[in-house]
Amino acid sequence: MKRILVTGGSGYLGAELVRRALAAEAWDVTATCHAHAVDVPGARLVPLDLGDADAVQKLMADVQPDVVVHTAYVQRGPLLWDVTALGAGRVAEAARQAGARLIHMSSDVVFDGERAGAYTEHDSPSPISPYGEAKVEAERLVMLAHPEALLVRTSLIYGGHEPGIHERLVLDTLDGLHDIAFFSDEMRCPVQVTDLADAVLELAAMKHMGVLNVAGADVVSRYEFAQLIAAAHGRSADALRSARSATSGERRPRNCALDSSVAQQLLRTSLRGARAVLGAMSPE
């Protein structure tokens, strides 16, 4: 049985990776957490501060994983750069020294969103947000420390055991807890969390390296995604408001669509689109 280490194992994707790895009965699973621990029976959950290089090295030496999947990050705040960018480099260096395969989870927001069509693995990053800049630096540091690593760029993640942050935002808006509009001109390729976790575990057994897009098959706007989420939860979408990012005054990447055709050719796992997944969930 091979050993897998999942950083951010209490996060939305990390916890699903742990569950799917345990269900496959092919992995000895260790997962890390920082602020919010989630108990997943059968996995060892250990605390880890990604800002502490010595702690990262010690954990890697203790676990001696065959595969490391690095999902941990923070999206904003004072720890953004140290955890999301520099922390990824620390994990990569420790994984290389341990002789482990490394899968680093990255994001579609490494792009500025100003091109037409979907981004491929050959497109150069061009971030316009602090989080996007941190993810680009993370990719650079990972490849510098561990040249054989796989960088998986993905999109909005949804559809787990409990509603994720994107679903929760829609449901809370419908419940009157937020008053926000969803952009009709901001395009993404949302991916169902189990599809993504299964794809990553498949990739863990391969030697594929470099950049790989792994996102859902459908390109949908934030507004359409919100409508689909509402319907999937048996709610009317009539109260959802739309707006245009281009006229909002906010500097956000508008078209972050990812072309995942290379990944889909490699994988048995189907990278389903949000329309298919959420349409099947709808009670009607």
C-alpha positions in Angstrom: 0.0 0.0 0.0 1.5 3.3 -1.1 1.7 6.3 1.2 0.0 9.6 0.3 0.3 12.9 2.1 -2.4 15.5 1.5 -1.7 19.0 2.7 -4.8 20.9 3.5 -6.6 17.7 4.3 -9.3 19.5 6.2 -10.1 21.7 3.3 -12.9 21.1 0.8 -10.8 19.4 -1.9 -8.3 18.0 0.6 -10.9 16.2 2.7 -12.5 14.7 -0.4 -9.1 13.5 -1.6 -8.7 11.8 1.8 -12.1 10.2 1.6 -11.6 8.9 -2.0 -8.1 7.7 -1.3 -9.3 5.7 1.7 -12.3 4.3 -0.3 -9.9 3.1 -3.0 -8.1 0.9 -0.3 -4.8 1.5 -2.1 -3.4 4.3 0.0 -2.0 4.8 3.5 -3.3 8.3 4.1 -1.7 11.1 6.1 -3.3 14.6 5.9 -2.3 17.9 7.4 -4.5 20.6 8.9 -3.8 24.1 10.3 -6.8 26.0 11.7 -9.8 23.7 11.0 -9.5 20.0 11.6 -12.0 17.6 10.0 -12.0 14.1 11.3 -11.9 11.6 8.5 -11.9 8.0 9.9 -8.9 5.9 8.7 -6.6 8.9 8.0 -3.9 10.4 10.2 -4.6 14.1 10.5 -1.5 16.0 11.7 -1.1 19.8 12.3 1.4 21.6 10.0 2.4 25.2 9.7 3.5 25.8 6.1 5.4 28.8 7.3 7.8 26.6 9.3 10.3 25.1 6.8 11.7 22.8 9.5 8.3 21.4 10.4 7.6 20.7 6.7 10.9 18.9 6.4 10.3 16.9 9.6 6.8 15.8 8.6 8.0 14.7 5.1 10.9 12.7 6.7 8.5 11.1 9.2 5.8 10.1 6.7 8.1 9.2 3.8 5.3 9.5 1.3 5.3 8.1 -2.2 3.0 10.9 -3.3 2.3 14.4 -2.0 -0.8 16.3 -3.1 -0.4 19.9 -2.1 -3.9 21.6 -1.7 -3.2 23.9 1.2 -3.5 27.7 0.7 -4.9 30.9 2.0 -6.7 33.2 -0.4 -6.2 36.5 1.3 -4.8 38.2 4.4 -1.4 38.7 5.9 -0.4 35.0 5.4 -1.3 34.9 1.7 2.3 35.1 0.4 4.0 33.1 3.1 1.5 30.2 3.0 0.3 30.1 -0.6 3.5 31.0 -2.4 6.5 30.3 -0.1 4.7 27.4 1.6 4.3 25.6 -1.7 8.0 26.0 -2.3 8.8 24.5 1.1 6.5 21.5 0.4 8.1 21.0 -3.0 11.6 21.0 -1.7 10.7 18.6 1.1 8.9 16.3 -1.3 11.9 16.2 -3.7 14.2 15.4 -0.9 11.9 12.6 0.2 11.8 11.2 -3.3 8.0 11.7 -3.5 5.9 12.5 -6.5 4.3 15.9 -6.1 1.0 17.1 -7.4 0.6 20.8 -6.7 -2.9 22.3 -7.0 -3.1 25.6 -8.8 -5.8 27.8 -10.1 -7.4 29.4 -13.2 -6.8 32.8 -11.7 -3.2 32.7 -12.7 -4.6 34.3 -15.9 -5.8 37.9 -16.5 -9.0 36.6 -18.3 -8.6 39.0 -21.2 -8.3 36.5 -24.0 -11.0 34.9 -26.2 -11.5 31.1 -25.9 -10.1 28.7 -23.3 -6.6 28.7 -21.8 -4.4 25.8 -22.6 -1.3 24.4 -20.8 0.8 26.5 -23.2 -0.6 29.9 -22.2 1.7 32.0 -19.9 0.3 33.2 -16.6 -0.6 36.8 -16.3 -2.2 37.4 -12.9 -4.1 40.6 -11.9 -5.0 39.8 -8.3 -2.9 39.3 -5.2 -4.1 35.7 -4.9 -3.3 35.0 -8.6 0.1 36.5 -8.1 0.7 34.2 -5.1 -0.4 31.2 -7.1 1.9 32.0 -10.0 4.8 32.4 -7.6 3.9 29.1 -6.0 4.0 27.4 -9.4 7.5 29.0 -10.1 8.9 27.9 -6.7 7.4 24.3 -7.1 9.0 23.8 -10.5 12.3 25.2 -9.3 12.4 22.9 -6.3 10.9 19.8 -7.9 11.2 19.9 -11.7 9.3 16.6 -12.1 6.2 17.9 -10.2 2.7 18.1 -11.8 1.0 21.5 -11.6 -2.8 21.0 -11.8 -4.7 24.1 -12.7 -8.4 23.9 -11.8 -11.4 26.1 -11.4 -14.4 26.6 -9.0 -14.9 23.4 -6.9 -18.4 22.4 -5.8 -20.7 19.4 -5.2 -19.3 17.8 -2.1 -20.9 16.2 1.0 -21.8 19.7 2.2 -22.3 22.8 0.1 -19.0 24.4 -0.7 -18.2 28.1 -0.5 -19.6 28.9 -4.0 -22.9 27.0 -3.3 -23.1 28.5 0.2 -22.8 32.0 -1.2 -25.8 31.4 -3.6 -27.9 29.8 -0.9 -27.2 32.5 1.6 -28.0 35.1 -1.0 -31.3 33.5 -1.6 -31.9 33.4 2.1 -31.3 37.2 2.3 -28.0 36.9 4.1 -26.1 38.6 1.3 -27.1 41.2 -1.2 -24.8 40.6 -4.1 -25.0 40.3 -7.9 -23.4 37.4 -9.9 -21.4 38.4 -12.9 -22.8 37.3 -16.3 -19.5 38.0 -18.1 -17.1 36.2 -15.8 -16.6 32.7 -17.3 -15.2 29.7 -15.4 -15.2 25.9 -15.7 -16.5 24.6 -12.4 -15.5 21.1 -11.4 -17.3 18.7 -9.1 -15.1 17.9 -6.2 -15.3 14.1 -6.4 -14.5 14.2 -10.1 -11.4 16.4 -9.3 -10.3 14.2 -6.4 -10.6 11.0 -8.5 -8.7 12.7 -11.4 -5.9 13.7 -9.0 -5.6 10.2 -7.6 -5.4 8.8 -11.1 -2.6 11.3 -11.9 -0.8 10.3 -8.7 -0.1 6.9 -10.3 1.2 8.5 -13.5 4.5 10.1 -14.4 2.9 13.1 -16.2 4.7 16.3 -15.2 4.5 20.0 -15.9 1.2 21.9 -16.3 -2.2 20.2 -16.7 -5.6 21.8 -16.8 -8.2 19.7 -14.8 -11.5 21.5 -14.8 -15.2 20.9 -15.7 -16.3 20.5 -19.3 -18.8 23.4 -19.3 -17.8 27.1 -19.6 -20.4 28.9 -17.5 -20.8 32.4 -16.2 -20.9 33.1 -12.4 -24.5 34.0 -12.9 -25.4 30.8 -14.8 -23.5 28.8 -12.2 -25.5 30.5 -9.4 -28.8 29.7 -11.3 -27.7 26.0 -11.6 -26.9 25.8 -7.9 -30.2 27.2 -6.9 -32.1 24.7 -9.1 -30.0 21.8 -7.8 -31.0 22.7 -4.3 -34.7 23.0 -5.2 -34.7 26.8 -5.0 -36.0 29.4 -7.4 -33.3 31.5 -9.0 -35.7 34.4 -9.6 -34.2 36.4 -6.7 -30.6 36.2 -8.0 -29.3 39.4 -9.6 -26.9 39.5 -12.4 -24.3 42.2 -13.2 -21.4 42.7 -15.5 -17.8 42.5 -14.2 -16.7 44.8 -17.1 -18.7 47.7 -15.7 -18.4 47.0 -12.0 -15.2 48.9 -11.4 -13.6 45.8 -10.0 -10.4 44.4 -11.5 -11.1 40.7 -11.9 -10.2 38.1 -14.5 -13.3 37.7 -16.7 -12.6 34.7 -18.9 -10.8 32.0 -17.0 -12.1 29.1 -19.0 -9.7 26.2 -19.1 -9.2 23.7 -21.9 -9.0 20.3 -20.1 -8.9 18.1 -23.2 -5.3 16.9 -22.6 -6.3 15.7 -19.1 -9.5 14.1 -20.3 -7.5 12.1 -22.8 -5.2 10.9 -20.0 -7.9 10.0 -17.5 -10.6 7.5 -17.0 -12.4 9.9 -14.7 -15.0 12.0 -16.6 -14.5 15.7 -16.0 -18.2 16.5 -16.1 -19.6 20.0 -16.8 -21.7 21.9 -14.2 -24.8 21.7 -16.3 -24.7 17.9 -16.3 -23.8 17.6 -12.6 -26.1 20.2 -11.2 -28.9 19.3 -13.6 -28.9 15.7 -12.4 -29.0 17.0 -8.8 -32.1 19.1 -9.4 -35.2 17.6 -7.6 -37.4 18.5 -10.6 
